[in-house]
Amino acid sequence: MPPPYVTAPDPEFTNHIATMESTSLAAYKATLLIGQRQWMYPPVSGWSGHPYDIVGLNTAFDRSHLNSVYVQIMMDQQGAGNIGESMAVKLQVDYIAALERAFRTRYCSSIRAKLHAASRKQGQSDSTAGLFSATVTGWILNIITAAHDSSDCADCEPY
């Protein structure tokens, strides 16, 4: 059997976690007036550290290695990669992506923020694929359907 793809969290991921821990400790100390509050910045390695260095900011949240490991796991025809490994890698990718979105949102211009909000609201309002009608209501309908036998749910209708 081939060796596993994932044996520990990715170093870039653990670097982000360590940075968040130190930022959280600084926020705690600032609340008690025994330290200075710090903004959450990603680890500054290969990046200028300036929030408006848009091109360099990609380096701060680079997930390319994790993405390539995920692809290797999913494409493995010999079955070396497993569901647990794919989940562990995908969670790390998603966590770093969420950190990037939050960081970019914090420093975006008011115009960019309004455009992002407008696009998000337009997507949420879509009755066939939007958040409310399609996702939330669809999820509840799926739960109702799963809660009944197929013969009992012939009369299950959307609200």
N, CA and C of each residue as an Amber inpcrd file, in Angstrom:
protein
   477
   0.8400000  -1.1840000   0.0000000   0.0000000   0.0000000   0.0000000
   0.8820000   1.2440000   0.0000000   0.6100000   2.1950000  -0.8710000
   1.4190000   3.4140000  -0.9220000   1.2960000   4.2210000   0.3740000
   2.2960000   5.0490000   0.6680000   2.2310000   5.8690000   1.8860000
   1.1100000   6.9040000   1.7710000   0.6010000   7.3780000   2.9040000
  -0.4730000   8.3850000   2.8590000   0.0330000   9.7270000   2.3270000
  -0.8810000  10.4980000   1.7650000  -0.5390000  11.8280000   1.2620000
  -0.4000000  12.8270000   2.4030000  -1.2070000  12.6680000   3.4250000
  -1.2760000  13.6520000   4.5000000  -0.9390000  12.9710000   5.8230000
   0.0880000  13.4750000   6.5000000   0.4520000  12.9300000   7.8060000
   0.4020000  13.9860000   8.9030000   0.2650000  15.2490000   8.5240000
   0.2100000  16.3540000   9.4900000  -0.3980000  17.5710000   8.7920000
  -0.8790000  18.5470000   9.5600000  -1.3610000  19.7720000   8.9210000
  -0.2510000  20.4530000   8.1180000  -0.6480000  21.1360000   7.0650000
   0.2930000  21.8330000   6.1950000   0.9970000  22.9520000   6.9660000
   2.3110000  23.1480000   6.7490000   3.0410000  24.2110000   7.4600000
   2.4580000  25.6090000   7.2380000   1.9830000  25.9040000   6.0390000
   1.3770000  27.2200000   5.8010000   0.1110000  27.3890000   6.6330000
  -0.6740000  26.3350000   6.7440000  -1.8860000  26.3750000   7.5580000
  -1.5400000  26.6010000   9.0270000  -0.5870000  25.8260000   9.5390000
  -0.2240000  25.9870000  10.9480000   0.4000000  27.3560000  11.2050000
   1.0570000  27.9260000  10.2060000   1.5930000  29.2780000  10.3330000
   0.4550000  30.2920000  10.4860000  -0.6030000  30.1240000   9.7070000
  -1.7720000  31.0050000   9.8360000  -2.4180000  30.8410000  11.2170000
  -2.5260000  29.6100000  11.6800000  -3.1290000  29.3600000  12.9910000
  -2.2940000  30.0050000  14.0930000  -0.9740000  29.8690000  14.0230000
  -0.0940000  30.4780000  15.0260000  -0.2220000  32.0000000  15.0120000
  -0.3510000  32.5810000  13.8200000  -0.5190000  34.0310000  13.7090000
  -1.8350000  34.4600000  14.3480000  -2.8910000  33.7040000  14.1000000
  -4.1830000  34.0530000  14.7170000  -4.1470000  33.9030000  16.2310000
  -3.4300000  32.9030000  16.7170000  -3.3000000  32.7380000  18.1600000
  -2.5940000  33.9320000  18.7860000  -1.5020000  34.3840000  18.1690000
  -0.7670000  35.5230000  18.7400000  -1.5870000  36.8090000  18.6410000
  -2.3380000  36.9690000  17.5690000  -3.2010000  38.1430000  17.4280000
  -4.3190000  38.1160000  18.4690000  -4.8580000  36.9330000  18.7390000
  -5.9090000  36.7960000  19.7540000  -5.3660000  37.1100000  21.1380000
  -4.1530000  36.6630000  21.4200000  -3.5380000  36.9690000  22.7090000
  -3.3200000  38.4740000  22.8520000  -2.8800000  39.1150000  21.7800000
  -2.6830000  40.5730000  21.8220000  -4.0120000  41.2880000  22.0520000
  -5.0940000  40.8130000  21.4370000  -6.4120000  41.4300000  21.6320000
  -6.8660000  41.2580000  23.0780000  -6.6110000  40.0960000  23.6410000
  -6.9410000  39.8560000  25.0520000  -6.1840000  40.8280000  25.9550000
  -4.8760000  40.9530000  25.7200000  -4.0610000  41.8560000  26.5440000
  -4.4950000  43.3050000  26.3710000  -4.8810000  43.6800000  25.1580000
  -5.3360000  45.0520000  24.9190000  -6.6300000  45.3290000  25.6720000
  -7.4930000  44.3380000  25.7700000  -8.7390000  44.5000000  26.5140000
  -8.4570000  44.7690000  27.9920000  -7.4120000  44.1610000  28.5070000
  -7.0340000  44.3650000  29.9090000  -6.0930000  45.5430000  30.0950000
  -5.8480000  46.2770000  29.0140000  -4.9610000  47.4440000  29.0260000
  -3.5180000  47.0910000  29.4100000  -3.0750000  45.8970000  29.0410000
  -1.6860000  45.5100000  29.3090000  -0.9360000  45.2370000  28.0030000
  -1.5030000  45.6710000  26.9140000  -0.8530000  45.4660000  25.6240000
  -1.5500000  46.2590000  24.5480000  -0.9720000  46.2550000  23.3740000
  -1.5060000  46.9890000  22.2290000  -2.3050000  46.0460000  21.3360000
  -3.4620000  46.4910000  20.9190000  -4.2780000  45.7010000  20.0040000
  -3.5840000  45.6080000  18.6470000  -3.7080000  44.4590000  18.0000000
  -3.1070000  44.2600000  16.6830000  -4.1860000  43.8270000  15.7050000
  -4.0470000  44.3130000  14.4940000  -4.9130000  43.8110000  13.4300000
  -4.4470000  42.4300000  13.0470000  -5.3800000  41.5860000  12.6040000
  -5.0090000  40.2580000  12.1340000  -4.4060000  40.3940000  10.7430000
  -3.1370000  40.1270000  10.6510000  -2.4280000  40.1050000   9.3760000
  -1.9780000  38.6820000   9.1090000  -1.9660000  38.2730000   7.8580000
  -1.4240000  36.9480000   7.5600000   0.0890000  36.9570000   7.7980000
   0.6780000  35.7880000   7.8980000   2.1360000  35.7430000   8.0380000
   2.8010000  36.4760000   6.8600000   3.7750000  37.3090000   7.1850000
   4.4470000  38.0960000   6.1500000   5.6890000  37.3390000   5.6880000
   5.4660000  36.4610000   4.7120000   6.5770000  35.7220000   4.1100000
   6.3710000  35.7590000   2.6020000   7.2540000  36.4300000   1.9110000
   7.1080000  36.5850000   0.4710000   6.0970000  37.6500000   0.0950000
   5.7540000  38.5060000   1.0470000   4.7620000  39.5480000   0.8390000
   5.2380000  40.8080000   1.5540000   4.9310000  41.9660000   1.0110000
   5.4220000  43.2180000   1.5880000   4.8000000  43.5340000   2.9440000
   3.6430000  42.9680000   3.2250000   2.9500000  43.2780000   4.4670000
   1.9990000  44.4440000   4.3350000   1.9420000  45.0870000   3.1840000
   1.0490000  46.2210000   2.9630000  -0.2860000  45.7160000   2.4270000
  -1.4100000  46.0830000   3.0370000  -2.7040000  45.5510000   2.6210000
  -3.1080000  45.9170000   1.1970000  -2.5090000  46.9680000   0.6340000
  -2.8580000  47.3380000  -0.7320000  -1.8740000  46.7840000  -1.7710000
  -0.9810000  45.9120000  -1.3440000  -0.1220000  45.1740000  -2.2680000
  -0.9320000  43.9720000  -2.7520000  -1.8420000  44.2430000  -3.6810000
  -2.8110000  43.2470000  -4.1280000  -2.1290000  42.0260000  -4.7410000
  -1.1380000  42.2450000  -5.5760000  -0.4470000  41.1250000  -6.2220000
   0.3240000  40.3080000  -5.1860000   1.0490000  40.9780000  -4.3180000
   1.8270000  40.2800000  -3.3020000   0.9590000  39.5730000  -2.2730000
  -0.2520000  40.0700000  -2.0910000  -1.1630000  39.4830000  -1.1210000
  -1.5200000  38.0390000  -1.4710000  -1.4770000  37.7200000  -2.7550000
  -1.7380000  36.3380000  -3.1660000  -0.7560000  35.3720000  -2.5130000
   0.4680000  35.8010000  -2.3220000   1.4910000  34.9630000  -1.6950000
   1.1550000  34.6930000  -0.2370000   0.5820000  35.6770000   0.4380000
   0.2710000  35.5330000   1.8620000  -0.7790000  34.4570000   2.1170000
  -1.6510000  34.2310000   1.1590000  -2.7170000  33.2390000   1.3300000
  -2.6020000  32.1130000   0.2990000  -1.3910000  31.7980000  -0.0880000
  -1.1690000  30.8000000  -1.1360000  -1.6350000  29.4160000  -0.6880000
  -2.5230000  28.8330000  -1.4770000  -3.0540000  27.5020000  -1.1950000
  -2.7080000  26.5160000  -2.3100000  -1.7760000  26.8950000  -3.1800000
  -1.4880000  26.0610000  -4.3470000  -0.9670000  24.6750000  -3.9520000
  -0.1120000  24.5940000  -2.9280000   0.3970000  23.2900000  -2.5050000
  -0.7420000  22.4110000  -1.9880000  -1.5780000  22.9700000  -1.1270000
  -2.7130000  22.1990000  -0.5990000  -3.6590000  21.7800000  -1.7200000
  -3.8860000  22.6800000  -2.6690000  -4.7590000  22.3380000  -3.7960000
  -4.1770000  21.1970000  -4.6140000  -2.8750000  21.2050000  -4.8390000
  -2.2640000  20.1230000  -5.6350000  -2.3140000  18.7930000  -4.8780000
  -2.1490000  18.8220000  -3.5590000  -2.2750000  17.5900000  -2.7720000
  -3.7040000  17.0630000  -2.8540000  -4.6690000  17.9620000  -2.7890000
  -6.0750000  17.5610000  -2.8930000  -6.3500000  16.8970000  -4.2430000
  -5.8350000  17.4790000  -5.3000000  -6.0290000  16.8970000  -6.6340000
  -5.3750000  15.5200000  -6.7040000  -4.1690000  15.3720000  -6.1520000
  -3.4910000  14.0660000  -6.1510000  -4.3280000  13.0150000  -5.4280000
  -4.8760000  13.3890000  -4.2860000  -5.7020000  12.4560000  -3.5180000
  -6.9260000  12.0380000  -4.3390000  -7.5830000  13.0110000  -4.9430000
  -8.8200000  12.7210000  -5.6650000  -8.5720000  11.9560000  -6.9710000
  -7.4070000  12.1290000  -7.5760000  -7.1160000  11.4850000  -8.8600000
  -6.3980000  10.1400000  -8.7130000  -6.0620000   9.7580000  -7.5030000
  -5.2890000   8.5380000  -7.2770000  -6.1180000   7.3090000  -7.6520000
  -5.6710000   6.5980000  -8.6810000  -6.3720000   5.3950000  -9.1520000
  -6.0630000   4.1680000  -8.2850000  -4.9930000   4.2230000  -7.5170000
  -4.5980000   3.0940000  -6.6760000  -5.2720000   3.1180000  -5.3110000
  -5.9590000   4.1870000  -5.0190000  -6.6900000   4.2660000  -3.7630000
  -5.8590000   4.6190000  -2.5560000  -4.6780000   5.2230000  -2.7740000
  -3.8360000   5.5790000  -1.6280000  -4.4740000   6.7070000  -0.8180000
  -5.0650000   7.6700000  -1.5110000  -5.7300000   8.7630000  -0.8170000
  -7.0790000   8.2970000  -0.2910000  -7.4820000   8.8080000   0.8520000
  -8.7720000   8.3950000   1.3800000  -9.6430000   9.6060000   1.6920000
 -10.8500000   9.3440000   2.0780000 -11.8110000  10.4070000   2.3560000
 -11.3110000  11.3100000   3.4870000 -10.7490000  10.7090000   4.5260000
 -10.2500000  11.5010000   5.6540000  -9.1530000  12.4710000   5.2380000
  -8.2370000  12.0050000   4.3980000  -7.1650000  12.8800000   3.9180000
  -7.7310000  14.0120000   3.0780000  -8.6790000  13.6790000   2.1870000
  -9.2550000  14.7300000   1.3420000  -9.9930000  15.7550000   2.1920000
 -10.6720000  15.3010000   3.2370000 -11.3660000  16.2350000   4.1300000
 -10.3760000  17.1370000   4.8680000  -9.3000000  16.5540000   5.3730000
  -8.3060000  17.3290000   6.1200000  -7.6850000  18.4030000   5.2360000
  -7.3710000  18.0520000   3.9960000  -6.7670000  19.0180000   3.0790000
  -7.7850000  20.0890000   2.6920000  -8.9990000  19.6710000   2.3630000
 -10.0320000  20.6230000   1.9340000 -10.3690000  21.6080000   3.0520000
 -10.4160000  21.1480000   4.3000000 -10.6800000  22.0530000   5.4220000
  -9.5880000  23.1110000   5.5480000  -8.3310000  22.7070000   5.3590000
  -7.2350000  23.6690000   5.4340000  -7.3290000  24.6910000   4.3040000
  -7.6350000  24.2170000   3.1010000  -7.8010000  25.1170000   1.9500000
  -8.9190000  26.1200000   2.2330000 -10.0560000  25.6110000   2.6890000
 -11.2120000  26.4790000   2.9390000 -10.9500000  27.4750000   4.0670000
 -10.2290000  27.0430000   5.0910000  -9.9340000  27.9300000   6.2210000
  -9.0520000  29.0940000   5.7770000  -8.0140000  28.7910000   5.0110000
  -7.1290000  29.8530000   4.5180000  -7.8830000  30.7620000   3.5550000
  -8.7570000  30.2000000   2.7300000  -9.5560000  31.0220000   1.8110000
 -10.4800000  31.9630000   2.5820000 -11.0670000  31.4880000   3.6660000
 -11.9290000  32.3440000   4.4890000 -11.1200000  33.4770000   5.1270000
  -9.9140000  33.1530000   5.5730000  -9.0410000  34.2000000   6.1220000
  -8.7350000  35.2540000   5.0640000  -8.4660000  34.7980000   3.8450000
  -8.1650000  35.7440000   2.7690000  -9.3660000  36.6300000   2.4630000
 -10.5450000  36.0310000   2.3620000 -11.7450000  36.8410000   2.0770000
 -11.9720000  37.8850000   3.1690000 -11.8190000  37.4830000   4.4140000
 -12.0170000  38.4260000   5.5160000 -10.9890000  39.5540000   5.4680000
  -9.7430000  39.2110000   5.1950000  -8.6910000  40.2250000   5.1420000
  -8.9360000  41.2030000   3.9960000  -9.2370000  40.6680000   2.8140000
  -9.4770000  41.5310000   1.6560000 -10.7170000  42.4090000   1.8560000
 -11.7320000  41.8680000   2.5050000 -12.9420000  42.6520000   2.7630000
 -12.6570000  43.7780000   3.7360000 -11.8530000  43.5200000   4.7450000
 -11.5460000  44.5520000   5.7380000 -10.8680000  45.7630000   5.0980000
 -10.0410000  45.5250000   4.0830000  -9.2640000  46.6060000   3.4870000
  -9.7730000  47.0750000   2.1320000 -10.9440000  46.6130000   1.7200000
 -11.4130000  47.0440000   0.4030000 -12.0040000  48.4490000   0.4780000
 -12.0680000  49.1070000  -0.6580000 -12.6260000  50.4590000  -0.7180000
 -14.1390000  50.4020000  -0.5510000 -14.7530000  51.5240000  -0.2350000
 -16.2080000  51.5610000  -0.0620000 -16.9200000  51.2170000  -1.3630000
 -16.3460000  51.6230000  -2.4890000 -16.9570000  51.3000000  -3.7850000
 -16.9230000  49.7960000  -4.0190000 -15.7830000  49.1750000  -3.7610000
 -15.6740000  47.7270000  -3.9400000 -16.6250000  46.9980000  -2.9890000
 -16.7330000  47.4780000  -1.7550000 -17.6370000  46.8470000  -0.7870000
 -19.0870000  46.9100000  -1.2710000 -19.4890000  48.0590000  -1.8290000
 -20.8610000  48.1900000  -2.3310000 -21.1050000  47.2750000  -3.5200000
 -20.1280000  47.1430000  -4.4010000 -20.2840000  46.2600000  -5.5590000
 -20.3460000  44.7940000  -5.1340000 -19.5170000  44.4070000  -4.1660000
 -19.5820000  43.0380000  -3.6520000 -20.9490000  42.7680000  -3.0250000
 -21.4360000  43.7210000  -2.2410000 -22.7360000  43.5480000  -1.5920000
 -23.8530000  43.4620000  -2.6310000 -23.8030000  44.2950000  -3.6620000
 -24.8410000  44.2700000  -4.6890000 -24.8560000  42.9260000  -5.4100000
 -23.7080000  42.4250000  -5.7590000 -23.6390000  41.1300000  -6.4340000
 -24.1250000  40.0090000  -5.5240000 -23.7370000  40.0640000  -4.2680000
 -24.1710000  39.0410000  -3.3120000 -25.6910000  39.0720000  -3.1510000
 -26.2560000  40.2710000  -3.0220000 -27.7070000  40.3950000  -2.8560000
 -28.4450000  39.9230000  -4.1060000 -27.8920000  40.1840000  -5.2750000
 -28.5180000  39.7190000  -6.5070000 -28.5320000  38.1980000  -6.5340000
 -27.4280000  37.5950000  -6.1560000 -27.3640000  36.1370000  -6.1270000
 -28.3110000  35.5440000  -5.0980000 -28.4170000  36.1640000  -3.9450000
 -29.3150000  35.6730000  -2.9060000 -30.7750000  35.7750000  -3.3270000
 -31.0970000  36.7380000  -4.1830000 -32.4830000  36.9620000  -4.5780000
 -32.9560000  36.0200000  -5.6750000 -32.0710000  35.2560000  -6.2720000
 -32.4400000  34.3500000  -7.3580000 -33.3360000  33.2300000  -6.8190000
 -34.5590000  33.1520000  -7.3320000 -35.5150000  32.1740000  -6.8030000
 -35.2300000  30.7450000  -7.2510000 -34.3790000  30.5610000  -8.2550000
 -34.0710000  29.1960000  -8.7030000 -32.7490000  28.6750000  -8.1580000
 -31.8130000  29.5500000  -7.8510000 -30.5110000  29.0900000  -7.3710000
 -29.9730000  29.9330000  -6.2250000 -30.7840000  30.8030000  -5.6620000
 -30.3210000  31.7060000  -4.6190000 -30.2780000  31.0690000  -3.2470000
 -29.7800000  31.8200000  -2.3110000 -29.6030000  31.3410000  -0.9460000
 -30.9160000  30.9640000  -0.2840000 -31.9160000  31.8140000  -0.3900000
 -33.1210000  31.6190000   0.4050000 -34.0660000  30.5810000  -0.1850000
 -34.5000000  30.7810000  -1.4230000 -35.4660000  29.8500000  -2.0130000
 -34.8480000  28.4990000  -2.3160000 -33.7460000  28.5060000  -3.0290000
 -33.1670000  27.2420000  -3.4780000 -32.4270000  26.5120000  -2.3620000
 -31.6130000  27.2180000  -1.6140000 -30.7520000  26.5370000  -0.6490000
 -31.4630000  26.2570000   0.6670000 -31.9150000  27.2790000   1.3610000
 -32.5010000  27.0820000   2.6850000 -33.8220000  26.3180000   2.5840000
 -34.7260000  26.7840000   1.7370000 -36.0100000  26.1080000   1.6010000
 -35.8170000  24.7020000   1.0230000 -34.9260000  24.5570000   0.0500000
 -34.6420000  23.2440000  -0.5080000 -34.0870000  22.2820000   0.5240000
 -33.2300000  22.7690000   1.3910000 -32.6470000  21.9500000   2.4510000
 -33.7440000  21.4660000   3.3960000 -34.6350000  22.3760000   3.7960000
 -35.7280000  22.0080000   4.6940000 -36.6540000  20.9960000   4.0190000
 -36.9490000  21.2070000   2.7410000 -37.7840000  20.2430000   2.0180000
 -37.1190000  18.8760000   1.9440000 -35.8180000  18.8410000   1.7450000
 -35.0970000  17.5650000   1.7370000 -35.1790000  16.8650000   3.0870000
 -35.1010000  17.6300000   4.1630000 -35.2200000  17.0480000   5.5070000
 -36.6210000  16.4820000   5.7120000 -37.6390000  17.2420000   5.2910000
 -39.0180000  16.7620000   5.4230000 -39.2110000  15.4830000   4.6260000
 -38.6900000  15.4570000   3.4120000 -38.8140000  14.2700000   2.5670000
 -38.1010000  13.0810000   3.1940000 -36.9100000  13.3030000   3.7250000
 -36.1440000  12.2210000   4.3420000 -36.7910000  11.7380000   5.6330000
 -37.5720000  12.5940000   6.2820000 -38.2090000  12.2250000   7.5440000
 -39.4030000  11.3060000   7.3340000 -39.8930000  11.1860000   6.1200000
 -41.0680000  10.3760000   5.8120000 -40.6950000   9.2810000   4.8270000
 -41.4660000   8.2000000   4.8730000 -41.3260000   7.1930000   3.8180000
 -41.7940000   7.8190000   2.5260000 -41.3350000   7.3000000   1.4080000
 -41.7470000   7.8620000   0.1250000 -43.2530000   7.7810000  -0.0460000
 -43.9140000   6.7460000   0.5040000 -45.3630000   6.6420000   0.3890000
 -46.0700000   7.6730000   1.2660000 -45.4390000   8.0520000   2.4040000
 -46.0650000   9.0320000   3.3070000 -45.9040000  10.4500000   2.8230000
 -44.9700000  10.6910000   1.9110000 -44.6380000  12.0630000   1.5560000
 -45.2270000  12.4660000   0.2060000 -46.2030000  11.7340000  -0.2700000
 -46.8090000  12.0940000  -1.5510000 -47.4780000  13.4490000  -1.4880000
 -47.9450000  13.8100000  -0.2920000 -48.6370000  15.0850000  -0.1610000
 -47.7530000  16.1950000   0.4010000 -46.4140000  15.9420000   0.5490000
 -45.5050000  16.9680000   1.0460000 -45.3700000  18.0640000   0.0080000
 -45.7490000  19.2480000   0.3800000 -45.7040000  20.3990000  -0.5200000
 -44.8460000  21.4940000   0.1110000 -44.2360000  22.3180000  -0.7090000
 -43.5270000  23.4700000  -0.1460000 -44.5150000  24.4210000   0.5210000
 -44.0590000  25.1390000   1.4720000 -44.9160000  26.1160000   2.1660000
 -45.2980000  27.2360000   1.2620000
